[in-house]
């Protein structure tokens, strides 16, 4: 019995120390505004989705993306974004069975001007970027039609699981010119951020003949609780500016609850994005709506 009592006492003290440690982390003051990425960082995000789509196709999609930022001057930052989408799918009426495709996204290279105000409470970022066309159609070989179907579905799904966001990364045979704008506000216990981007997608082959324009915007709010930052993000992509790019739709609204974590130079983010559908259409169930789980990890230096 004394041994049992001592064990309970030890466990109780351990639980108390752990609880106090967690409270200390949550209450710890932050050294800088966390609504903004560090000037120098490396980050990776894994996006996963599995859903039934239109076209009688069931898809499973995974796409890791890599992002990096490097400070090149007092207020200048070079940013890089690149991904590797993979989709497996099984047409319900195709005797061949499940197929898959993987490939490179386009490489987005941007130069940004970053300004901070009021002791880093407010920051703005404006940039210009170009997407290098690494995502190219492969229309050669004896099985070209079937391969083209798998290839197109892979890149369409990569855009669809993101609510059609950042199409310059996933557009085949296309180079793009992008102007991104960001405004962030870091108040005590509350973080607000708005992102807007305008892009012109220019075809580089006869298979993609139309130049079209894209606009996207998002608003996010998070509670600044020290270590943990729960929040929600609302996103709208391409209203009225772009031709239809996926299942006959040219606009997409979505919502994403997320959780950010900061621990020294490390930062992580996890969220689930849920389609709300066409912002101009009445709400209704649709098999084309998709969800996506995103998990990211980064290091500032």
Buried (B, 14 or more C-beta within 10 A) or exposed (E): EEEEEEEEEEEEEEEEEEEEEEEEBEEEEEEEBBBBBBBBBBBBBBBBBBBEBEBEBBBBBBBBBBBBBBBEEEEBBBBBBBBBBBBBBBBEEBEEEEBBBBBEBBBBBBBBEBEBEEEBBBBBBBBEBBBEBEBBBEEEEEEEEEBBBBBEBBBBBBBBBBBBBBBBBBBBBBBBBBBBBBBBBBEEEEBBBEBBBBBBBBBEEEEBEEEBEBBBBBBBBBEBEBBBBBBEBBBBBBBEBBEEBBBEBBBBBBBBEBEBBBEEEEBBBBBEBBBBBBEEEEEEEBEBBBBBBBEBBBBBE
